[in-house]
């Protein structure tokens, strides 16, 4: 089977749906709790649902596993409990990687563009291994992801036993269905759609930098369907290992995003600027843009969905319907 940690979460559940559509047996490691998170798995129930606290016992039973997709993490950029974040994002990741190495199981994990910190020029978003140690994340979450990336490359440099395939994906700003449980970490696309659907203007933070006009802060927004496509491509190409950026390679402004949401929702383009919360000042990435040189060199050639196309698909096929949960071709619709 295939293990997907965080498999009931946003990216994990979309990946899980794609794996089930391919006929794979799966074990999802996650907690459903008492909210609606179970709906992310409603179209494709896993063969096993393993609580995180039961993962050690599950692995000790020597299940027949082909690959581990490690998507689970504390992903809040506002997280404050450093010990908990370390145990979850670093220790657990190392445990899984060592388990995969010992048993010849492929290991694909989620890193983050948050590792790039205050980088604000395209050339600063290279995923080349020799530049990894120079990165300076702005928050605890980004730091934890940076630490594990460093540990992976250090183990490789020491010629330690590694999984037969290992890949870390630095996700940029992913948006799309199945993110509805994420609270304050939900994508800007969903937040702006909710505002516009209520007949309100799309509200954007004023810039906290004199050299960047309001609304011109730029991010690399990537459609979750494209993220799933890259993950499946890696699964189909077991010879490809490495640390890779996963974005579109194009930075788009928040104003572009707000206009795309208004257009997709069939509403006039109306934007209102509000002050940035004090807690975000100095920790807000004003520019991100994935350098895809290494992913392309590894052989991934498919185009990425444009912001306008992705937002339109999200709004019209999901958010504006009675069934907003991810649908994958070949899975029960």
C-alpha positions in Angstrom: 0.0 0.0 0.0 0.9 3.7 0.0 1.0 5.7 3.2 -0.1 9.3 3.0 0.5 11.3 6.2 -1.8 14.3 6.5 -4.0 12.4 4.1 -7.2 14.0 5.3 -5.7 17.5 5.0 -5.7 19.8 2.0 -3.0 18.6 -0.3 -2.9 15.1 1.2 -6.5 14.4 0.6 -6.3 15.6 -3.0 -3.3 13.3 -3.6 -5.1 10.5 -1.8 -8.1 10.8 -4.2 -5.7 10.6 -7.2 -4.1 7.5 -5.7 -7.4 5.8 -5.1 -8.5 6.6 -8.7 -5.5 4.7 -9.8 -6.5 1.7 -7.8 -3.9 2.0 -5.1 -4.4 0.7 -1.5 -3.8 3.4 1.0 -3.2 4.1 4.7 -4.0 7.7 5.7 -2.2 8.9 8.9 -4.3 11.8 10.2 -7.0 12.9 12.7 -10.5 13.6 11.6 -11.6 15.1 14.9 -15.2 16.4 15.2 -15.3 18.8 12.3 -16.0 18.2 8.6 -12.5 17.1 7.7 -13.9 13.6 7.0 -15.6 15.0 3.9 -12.1 15.3 2.3 -12.1 11.5 2.2 -15.7 10.9 1.5 -15.2 10.2 -2.2 -12.4 7.7 -1.5 -12.1 6.1 1.9 -8.6 4.9 2.7 -8.0 1.2 3.4 -6.6 2.1 6.8 -7.0 5.3 8.9 -4.1 5.5 11.4 -4.1 8.0 14.2 -0.7 9.7 14.5 -0.2 8.3 18.0 -0.6 4.8 16.6 1.9 5.3 13.7 4.8 3.6 15.5 2.7 0.4 16.2 1.5 0.4 12.6 5.0 0.6 11.2 6.3 -1.9 13.7 3.8 -4.4 12.2 5.9 -4.3 9.0 3.1 -3.4 6.5 3.8 -4.0 2.9 4.4 -0.4 1.8 5.6 0.8 -1.6 5.9 4.5 -0.9 5.3 7.1 1.8 4.0 10.6 0.9 4.7 12.6 4.0 2.3 15.6 3.7 1.5 15.9 7.4 2.9 18.8 9.5 2.1 21.7 11.7 1.7 24.1 8.8 0.5 27.3 10.5 2.9 30.1 9.9 1.8 31.6 13.2 2.7 28.5 15.2 4.5 29.4 18.5 5.1 26.0 20.3 8.7 25.3 19.1 9.0 21.9 20.9 5.7 20.6 19.3 6.7 21.9 15.9 10.1 20.3 16.1 8.6 16.9 17.2 6.1 17.0 14.4 7.9 18.6 11.5 11.5 17.4 12.2 11.6 14.3 14.4 8.6 12.6 12.8 10.0 13.3 9.3 13.4 11.8 10.2 11.7 8.8 11.7 9.8 8.1 8.6 12.8 8.7 6.3 14.9 6.2 8.3 12.1 3.7 8.3 11.8 4.0 4.5 15.6 3.7 4.1 15.7 0.6 6.2 12.9 -1.1 4.2 13.6 0.1 0.6 10.5 2.3 0.6 10.2 5.5 -1.5 9.9 8.7 0.5 8.3 11.9 -0.9 7.8 14.8 1.6 6.4 18.3 1.8 8.8 21.1 2.3 7.8 24.8 1.9 8.6 28.0 0.2 8.5 29.5 3.7 12.1 28.4 3.9 13.0 31.3 1.6 12.1 33.9 4.2 12.5 37.5 3.2 13.9 36.6 -0.3 12.4 39.2 -2.7 14.1 38.6 -6.1 13.6 35.7 -8.5 17.2 34.6 -8.3 16.9 34.1 -4.6 14.4 31.3 -5.0 16.8 28.7 -6.3 16.4 25.2 -4.9 20.0 24.3 -5.6 21.4 22.3 -2.7 24.5 24.4 -2.4 22.4 27.4 -1.5 20.3 25.8 1.2 22.3 26.8 4.2 22.1 30.5 3.3 18.2 30.6 3.5 16.8 32.5 6.5 13.1 31.6 7.2 11.0 34.3 8.9 8.9 32.0 11.1 9.0 28.8 13.2 7.2 26.8 10.5 9.5 27.8 7.8 12.5 27.1 10.0 11.3 23.6 10.9 11.0 22.8 7.2 14.4 24.2 6.5 15.9 22.1 9.3 14.6 18.9 7.8 15.7 19.8 4.3 19.2 20.3 5.8 19.1 17.0 7.7 18.2 15.2 4.5 21.0 16.7 2.5 23.5 16.1 5.4 22.5 12.5 5.5 23.1 12.2 1.8 26.4 13.9 2.1 27.5 11.5 4.8 26.5 8.6 2.5 24.0 7.3 5.1 21.4 4.8 3.9 18.7 6.6 2.0 15.3 5.6 0.6 15.6 4.3 -3.0 13.8 7.5 -4.0 13.5 10.6 -1.9 12.1 13.9 -2.9 11.2 17.1 -1.0 8.7 19.6 -2.6 8.9 23.2 -1.6 5.2 24.1 -2.0 4.5 27.7 -2.9 1.0 29.2 -2.4 -1.3 26.3 -3.1 -5.0 26.9 -3.4 -8.0 24.7 -4.3 -10.7 22.5 -2.9 -10.4 20.5 0.4 -8.8 23.4 2.3 -12.0 24.3 4.1 -10.8 23.0 7.5 -7.7 25.2 7.6 -9.1 28.2 9.5 -6.7 31.1 9.4 -4.4 29.2 7.0 -6.9 28.9 4.3 -5.9 30.3 0.9 -6.4 33.9 -0.1 -8.5 32.7 -3.0 -11.2 31.2 -0.7 -11.2 34.2 1.6 -11.6 36.7 -1.2 -14.4 34.5 -2.8 -16.3 34.5 0.5 -16.1 38.3 0.6 -17.1 38.8 -3.0 -20.0 36.3 -2.7 -21.4 38.3 0.2 -21.4 41.4 -2.0 -18.4 43.0 -0.3 -15.2 44.2 -1.9 -12.2 41.9 -1.9 -10.0 43.2 1.0 -6.3 43.2 0.6 -3.5 44.2 3.0 -1.8 47.5 2.4 1.8 47.1 1.6 4.2 47.6 4.6 7.1 48.5 2.2 7.5 51.9 0.6 8.9 50.3 -2.6 5.8 48.1 -3.2 2.4 49.7 -4.0 -0.7 48.4 -2.3 -1.9 45.2 -3.9 1.3 44.6 -5.8 2.8 42.2 -3.3 3.4 39.1 -5.4 3.2 35.4 -4.8 3.5 32.2 -6.8 0.0 30.9 -6.6 -0.3 27.2 -7.7 -3.5 25.2 -8.3 -3.7 22.1 -6.2 -4.4 19.9 -9.3 -0.9 20.8 -10.6 0.6 19.9 -7.2 -1.0 16.5 -7.4 0.2 16.1 -10.9 3.8 16.7 -9.9 3.5 14.3 -6.9 2.1 11.5 -9.2 4.8 12.2 -11.8 7.5 11.7 -9.1 5.7 8.4 -8.2 5.8 7.4 -11.8 9.5 8.2 -12.1 11.2 6.4 -9.2 14.7 7.3 -10.5 14.1 11.0 -9.7 15.3 12.2 -6.3 16.1 15.7 -5.0 14.7 18.8 -3.4 12.5 20.7 -5.8 10.4 23.9 -5.9 6.8 23.4 -6.7 5.1 26.5 -7.9 4.2 27.8 -11.4 7.4 29.8 -11.9 5.3 33.0 -12.2 4.7 35.7 -9.6 1.3 37.3 -9.6 0.0 40.2 -7.6 -2.7 40.0 -5.0 -4.6 42.6 -7.0 -4.4 40.1 -10.0 -5.8 37.5 -7.7 -8.7 39.7 -6.4 -9.7 40.6 -9.9 -9.6 37.0 -11.0 -11.9 36.0 -8.1 -14.3 38.9 -9.0 -14.3 37.9 -12.7 -14.9 34.2 -11.9 -17.7 35.0 -9.5 -19.4 37.3 -12.1 -19.0 40.4 -9.8 -17.6 43.8 -10.5 -14.0 44.3 -9.7 -14.1 46.0 -6.3 -11.0 46.0 -4.0 -10.5 47.6 -0.6 -7.2 48.0 1.2 -6.9 47.4 4.9 -3.9 47.7 7.3 -1.7 44.7 7.7 -2.1 43.2 11.2 0.9 44.0 13.5 1.6 40.3 14.0 2.4 39.9 10.3 4.7 42.9 9.9 8.2 41.8 9.3 7.1 38.2 8.7 5.2 38.7 5.5 6.7 37.5 2.3 6.0 40.2 -0.3 7.4 38.2 -3.2 7.7 34.5 -4.0 8.4 32.9 -7.3 9.5 29.3 -7.8 12.6 28.7 -9.8 11.6 25.5 -11.7 15.0 25.0 -13.4 15.8 21.8 -11.5 12.3 20.3 -11.7 12.3 20.9 -15.5 15.8 19.4 -15.8 14.6 16.3 -13.9 12.1 15.8 -16.7 8.8 17.4 -15.6 7.6 19.1 -18.8 3.9 19.7 -18.3 2.6 23.3 -18.2 1.1 24.9 -15.0 -2.4 26.3 -14.7 -2.5 30.1 -15.0 -3.9 32.1 -12.0 -7.0 33.1 -14.0 -7.7 29.5 -15.1 -7.1 28.0 -11.7 -9.3 30.6 -9.9 -12.1 30.2 -12.4 -12.0 26.4 -11.9 -12.0 26.7 -8.1 -14.8 29.2 -8.1 -17.1 27.8 -10.7 -16.5 24.0 -10.3 -16.3 24.0 -6.5 -17.0 27.1 -4.4 -20.1 28.1 -6.3 -21.6 24.6 -6.2 -23.2 22.4 -3.6 -20.3 20.0 -3.7 -17.0 21.9 -3.1 -14.8 18.8 -2.5 -12.0 17.7 -4.8 -12.9 15.5 -7.8 -10.3 13.5 -9.6 -10.8 12.0 -13.0 -11.8 8.3 -12.7 -13.0 8.6 -9.1 -16.7 8.4 -8.3 -18.1 11.8 -9.1 
